[in-house]
Amino acid sequence: MSATLIDGKAFAAKVRERIAGHVARLDEAHGLVPGLAVVLVGADPASEVYVRAKGKQTVEVGMASFEHRLAAETSEADLLALIRRLNADPKVHGILVQLPLPAHLNSDLVINAIDPAKDVDGFHISNVGLLNTGQRAMVPCTPLGCLMMLRDHLGGLAGLEAVVVGRSNIVGKPMAQLLLGESCTVTIAHSRTRNLAEVCQRADILVAAVGRAEMIPGDWVKPGATVIDVGINRIAEGDRTRLVGDVHFGTAVRVAGAITPVPGGVGPMTIACLLANTLTAACRANGLPEPDGLTA
């Protein structure tokens, strides 16, 4: 028996299609075009790829894309000045500062300079606090994408036991809060959790976001569990590299009820949810109803 594959690429395409429909209706009914500003400081190769993909998909769904590419030596004062201009620009509904930033820039200071209502990454301390207290927030994109896939595959999540392996501010902690919001019983585990295998084996929903290649083998997975693998790790094999998740896919796929592959699972949902957050931010800024099924 083999697990059902949760196809994040196909699901993300459906999400983008729904977003494009909402964007077209907003423009037709209200003359409103959601705008996303992406700020890239320096020329990190991975960041360059992400920014190009974000810009391309933003335009494809009918939104306005504003890219700001700054030199690696840009001062903190100049970066903060740009963010203030974007905060004040009514055409910009979402602001994303691509991480990581060069070492001389304070990431926390920069992120918290973004207007929380335009913080489509969901990293501003105000949005973190709102999410943690069950209030309306901008939600980090990767956990939001995981939640959307879980809802789509399982329907109601209430009463299920969920284990999140990983405690980062970007994925692990907000993922746990979202699952609590769905009335799951949630455990946050990590690499130093005692008896980690036993903890994982309890999970009806297992979210792996620890950042260690193939750390979770199939015998840690409860038979029939739904496994969401957030990890993206590169393993060198001769002169090539292979992408793998935090779960050992070959063994887990024989035990789980459903599992996300790597690549093609969670990854495509991150940009789709960035676009969803931008759409949500535009609706909130203009007092319009939020799109159904695209928020937490």
N, C-alpha and C positions, 0 to 999 in steps of 0.2 A: 504494500500500500504506500502511496506517495501523497504528500500534502498538496492541497490546492495552492497554486501560485497566485499571489496577489500582485497583479500587473500594475505597478505604479505609473509606468509610462502611458499605458492606455487610459488609466483613471485620470491622470493629470491632463491628458488631451480633452477628456470630457469636461473637466473643471474649467479649462481655458475656454472651451466652446460656450459654456454657460456664462462665464464672465463676459465674453464678447457680446453675447445677447443682451446682457444687462447694460453694458457700456453703450451699445447702439440705442437702446431705449432711453437711457439717460440723455444722450445727445439729442435725440428726436423730441423728447418731451420737455426738456429743460435747458437745452443748449449747453449741457455740462459734459466736459471731457475730463475724466480723471487723469491726473498727471503724476508721474513718478520721477523723482530726481535721485540719481545714483552718483555718489561721490567716490572717486578712486584716487588715492594718494600713492604715487609711486608706480612701479611697473612689475609688481609681483605676477609671474606668469599664470598661476592658477586664478588669481583675482581677475586678470585680464580676460580669461576665458569666461568666468562667471558674469562679469559685467557685460560682455558682448551678448551672451545668451539672454540676460535679463532685458537688455535694450531691444533685442530682436523680438522677444515674446511680448514685451510691453506694446510695441507697435502692432504686432499681429492681432492683438485683441482690441485694437482701436483706441488705446490710451496714448497720451502724450508722454514721450520719453525725453528727459533732460539729463544729459551726461556731463559731469564735471570731472575732468582729468587734471590732477594737480601733480606738480613735480614732487619727488620723494623728499626734497629738502624744504617743502612748504612749512612755514611756521605755524605753531598752534594758533596764534592770533589771527592769521589769515584764514585758516580753516574754520575757526569759530565765527569769523566775520561772514564767510560764505553761508554757513548754517543759519545765521541770523537773517540773511537775505532770503534764503529758501523758506524759513519759517514765516516770513512776511508776504511771500508771493502767493496770491490767491489761485494761481494756475497749478501750483504744486500741492498735491494732497498727501503724498507719501515721500519720505526722505530716507534713504539708505546710505550709510557710510560703510563702504566695503572694508571688512576686516580680513587680515590683520593690518594695522596701521604701522608705519615706520616707528622705530623704537623711541624716538624723541617726542612722540605724541602720546598724550594720556587718553587712552581709549574710553575710560569711564567718563572723563570730563567731556569728551567730544560727544559721546552718545547721549549724555544727560543734558547737552545743550540743544538737542532736537526737541521741537514742540511734541509733547507726548501724543497729541492727536494725529501727528504726522509720522510717528515712529512706527513704520510698518514692519520693522524687524521685531518689535515688541521687547526691546532690551532696556528701554528707559526705566529708571527706578520706580517711577510712578506707575507704569504699566505692570511692572513686576508686582508691586504692592496691590494693585487692583485685582490682578489675576489670583494672587494668593488669598485675597479676602472675598473671592467669589463675585466681584463686581465686573462691570463691562470694561474690557481692556483691549488693547491691541496685543494679539497673541503671537509669540514667536512662530515663524513659518514652518519649521520642520515638525515640531510637536503638533501643530494644527493639521498638517498633512497626514501625520500618523493617525490622529483622531478621526479625520474624514474617512480614511481607508478602513479603520476599525468599525465605524458606524455602518459603512457601506457593506462590509462583509458579514458582520455579526448582528446588525440591527441594534436592539437595545443592549447596553453594557451593564445595566444595574445589577449589582450583586455578584458580579464576576470578580475573581481574585486576580489582581494585576501586579506584576513585579517589573519594576524599571531598574535595569542594571546600568548605573551611570548617574552621576549627581551634578552634572554641569549646569550652569545657569542658562545655557542656550537650549539644551534638550532635556536632560534628566529631570531637573526640578519642575520646569513648566509642564512637562509631560505628566508627571505625577499629579499636579494640580488639576489638569484637564480631566484625568481619569477619576479623580475624586469628585469633580463636578458632574461626572456621569454616574455617580453612586457606585463606583467600584471600591473594593477593599484593596488598598494600595500599599505596597512595600517598596521603598527605595533601597536598593542594594548597590554594591560597588566592589572594586577589586579586593578590598580588605574585609568584606563581610565574612564572618565565620560561617562555615557550612553553606557556602554559596550555592553549591549544587542542590542541596535540599531546599533552599529558599526558591530557586528557580523551578524546581519540580512541582511546587505548589501552584504555579501560575496557570490560570486559564488564558491570560494575556501576558506574553513575555516581550518586553521592549528592551532590546540590547543597544545601549548607547554608551559603551565604556571606552571605545577607541583602541581596542586590542584585537588584532587579527585572529579570527576563529577561536576566540577565548571560550565560547560556550559550545560544548559538544552536544550531539544529539541525545545522549543519555541524561542530560540536565533538563530536557524538555518533557513536560507532562504530555502523555499521549493525547492527541486531539487538540492541543493548545494552538492558539493563534500567535505566531511569532512575527514581530516587527523588528527588522534588523536595520538600525540606523547607521551602523558603522560603514565607513569607506576606507579601506586600508590597502596599500600597495605592497605586494610581495614580489621581490625580485626573483626571476627564474631565468638564469643565464643572462642574455642580453635583452630580455623582455621583462615587463612588470605585469602582474595580474591583480585585478581588483577583487578583494574579498571583504566580507562583512565581519562583524563581531561574533557571528554564529557560524559554526562549521556546517555549511549548507548541506554537504553530501550526507552527513549522518542525521541532521535535524529534519531534512525533508522526508525521511522515512518514518518519523515519529509524529511530527506536528500535524494538526488538522489543516492549517494554512500557514503560509510563510511568504515574506517578501524576498525576492532575489536581490543580489548585489552583483553588478549594477542592474538598474531597471526597476527598483522597488521604491524606496522612500525618496531617493534623490530627485526625480522629476517633479515630485509634489512640492518641493521647497519653493521653486520659482512660481509655480501655479498659485501657491498660498500667498506669496508676496504680492501677486497681482490681485488676489482676492482681498487682501488687507488694504491695498490701495483703493480698490472699489468701495470697500466698507468705509474707509476714511473719508472718501469724497461724499458718500451718502450722509454720513454723520455731520460733516462740515456744513452741509446744505439742508439739514433737517428733513432728509428724505428717508423712506423705509430702507432698512438694510436688506441685502439679498439673502434669501432663504438658503440654508445649507452651506453657506460659505464662511460662516463664523463659528466660534465655539459656543 
